[in-house]
Amino acid sequence: MTRASLLRLILLGGVWRGIAQAQTGFEAGEFRNAKRQRLRYRLFIPENYDPQIRYPLMLWLHDILGVGNDNHKQTEGSNESGVDLWIAAETQSKYPAFVLAPQCPFGSLWVNFLHRTPSRALLCVLDLLDQLQQDYSIDADRLYVSGQSMGAFATWALLAFRPQLFAAAVPVSGGGKPGKAHLFAHVPIWAFHGRLDPIVPVHESHRMIAALRRAGGEPLLSEFPTQAHGVRFWKVVFREAGLADWVFGQKRKPPLAARGGTR
């Protein structure tokens, strides 16, 4: 990614104009880790939650427009469609699941874009995820992660940082570090990108998908020839037929090396 493209990403994210509407069903929370770092978040708890049942969890990582301290923007505006799919009644009736939507604090980003590594804020998300698994009955073999734009970079960064954590990932309009792809080639990934994206060029996804395939992985890439970067595209992505079925059909797998695969 060029410096100019990165600047556009930071300043614009996915351009969205309109009136934000609050998501229903989320509970607001605030978390502090052992280092006293504070992280605001919203948590969707499945209807009729039963602690005797182990539930999957989807971690949603918002774009740049979700940054703040209000604990709302990560599920509204440009980020609304990214959480709607997972909390929709149709989805929840088939796959009752937790949905975690943390908010990157104002003045921070999810990733160090130069090195494509998690920021302190994103590491705090992992601490929060660990805590929620102690507080609720969550299936450690069915943790999923999805994000768009900055959140997609964060998704790729988390896969490289904790390659054994997630059962599947859905990065939308982002990129990662191809040299780390062999670490998480065993993770089912369905990436999405607009071919006309001027902010995060589609080759960012091409590079990651190619690296995963060289490492023995079988990732999916849906490339949209007439789409660019922003909420119009993301609405299309999260209406993709079969996406929720694909995600919730995945369970955590061992590394390819442990299964005799290639790296």
N, C-alpha and C positions, 0 to 999 in steps of 0.2 A: 504493500500500500504506500502510495506517495505521501509526502508531507501535506500536500494540498488536499488530497482525498481524506486524510485523517482529520484535517482541520474542518472540512465540510461535515464529516461524521460527527465531530464533537459539537459543532455549532448548530447543525441542522437535525441530526438524527434522521428519523423519517418525518418529513414535514407533515404536520397535521393541523387542520383548522376545524374548529367546531366547538360544541359544548360537551364537556366531559360529563359522563353519567356514572354514578357510583355503582360498583358491582355489588349485588346482593349476595348474602350468604357468607361473606368473609368476616372474620373476627380480627380486630386490630390488636397488635401486640408489640412489645418492645423487649429486646434481648440485649444482655450485656455478657460478653465472654470473660474468660479468666483475666484477660488483659484490660478489662473495663472498656472495651470498644462497644459502642452502642449501635444497634441495628433495629430499625423499625420494620415491621412486616405485617402482612395480612395472611391469615390462614383460613382456608375453606375446610370445614370438617364435614365428613359425609353425614347425610341425614340418617337419623336413627343409629348413630355410631354405637358399636358394641365392642367393648374392650376384649371380648373373647375372640374376635375376628381380627385377622391381620390384613391391613389395608395397604394398597399401593399409594405412592405419593409422587406427584408431579411438581418439580421445582421450576418455577417460571422466572426467567431473568429478563428484565425490561430493557428497553432501548434508552438512549440518552435523555429522552423527554420524560422519563420516569424518575430521574434523579431529583432528590429533594428531601425535605423533612416533614412533609405533610401526611405521609402514609396513605396516599390515595393514588397518586399519579402512576404508580407501577401497575395498576389494574384498570386505568381509565384512558381516555383519549386514544393515542396511537397504540397503546398496549391493550386496549379492550378486547380486540378479537383474539389476542394471544392467550387470554385466560378464559374467554367465553366457551371455547370448545371443551375445556376440561371440566368446567362446572355446569355445563348445560344439563338439563334434566334428562335428555336422551342419553348423554354419555354416562351420567351418574347412575341412571337406572340399570345400565349394563355393567358399569365398572365403578362401583362406589370407591371414591379415592379422595385423599387429602390433596389440596393444591396449596403450595407455599409460594407466596409472592413477596420476597424481601425488597426493600427500597435502598438503593445505593445512596448514601448521605450526600447532601450538597457539598461540593468541593472535591468529591472523589469520583472515580470511575471504577468499573468492574475489573478492568485489566490494565496491566502495563503494556501499552500498545507496541512499544519498541521491542520488548522481549516476548510478547504474547503470553505473559504469565499472570496468575491471579493477583489482584491488589489485596491490601489488607481488608478492605470491605468484603471482597469475595471470599476470603479465607474465613471471615466472621460468619458468612452464610453457612459454611461447612460446620462451624461450631454450633450454629443454630440447628442445623439439620440433625446433628448428633444428639442435641438436647431433646428435640421433638421425638426422636425415636425412643427416648427414655420416658417421655411423658405420655405418649400415645402408643397404641398397638399398630405399628407400621411394619410392613413386610420389607426387610432389608434386601430381599432379592427382587423387589419391584419398585426401585427408586428410579425415576425418570427425570430428565432435564431438557428444557427447551428455552430458547431465547431468540430475540430478533435484533439485528444490527449490533450495537454494543453487547447486548445480551447473547448474541450468537458467538461473538468473540469469547465471551465469558464461558459459554458452553464448551467450546473447543478447549479452552484453557483448563477447565475443570476435568475434562476427560484425560488430559495429559498429566494433570497433577494428582488425581485420584482415579487411576484407570480401572480399579476394581470396585468402584462405588456404584456406578449406574448400570441399569439393565438396558437402557436405550436412550438415544438423544435425538433431538430435532433442532438443529441450528438453521436459522433463517437469515440470509443476507449477511454472512460473517466469514471469518477466516481464522486459521490457527497456525501452528508451527508444524510443517510437514515432517521435520526431523524427529518429532515425538509421536508420529502416527502409529508406529509399531507397538507402542505401549498399550494402545486401546483398540487395536485392530479387531479384537474379539467382540467389541460392543456394537450392537446393531445401531446404525445411524441412517437417518433419512434427512438429508440436507435439501434446502430449497434456496433458489437464487434467481433473480431476474437478469436476463442477458443484457438488458439495457441499463443496468445499475451504474450510475456515474460516481457514486460515493464509495461503495465497496465493490470493486470490479468482480465480475463473475469468476475470473481466474483464481480468486481466493478460494472458492469452493472447489474448483477444478484441481488445484494443487493438493488439497486435503484428501479428496476422493482418490486421486491417483496414488498418493502415498499410502493410503489405507489398503488399496487393492494390491500394491506391490508387497505389502506386509502380510497379505493373505486374507484381508478382510473382505466383506461383501457389502459395502455401504450403498445406499441409494442416493441418487441426486435427481431432483426434479428441477429442470431449468425451463424458465418461462420466457419465450423469445420476445414477447412484446411488453414485458414488465420491467420496471425500474426499481427504485428504492423508496419505501414508504408505506403508509397505511393502506393504500389501495391494493398493493401487492400482498400485504400481510393478511388482509381480509380474504383474499383468494386462497392463500396457503392454508389458513385454518378452517377453510370450508372443503378442503381436499377430501374426497370420498375415501373412506377406509383408514384415515390417519389415526383416529382414536383406536380403532380395532387393532391396527398394526402396533401401536405403542403398548397398549395394555396386554397384548399377546406376548410380549417379551419378558423373559426372566433373566436374571444375572447369570452370565456364563463365565467359565474359567478362561484364563489367557490362552491364546492359540498354542503357545509353547507347551502348556500343561496338557493340551489335547493332541500333541504331536503335530501341530500346524507349523506354518512358516512364519518367520518374523523378518 
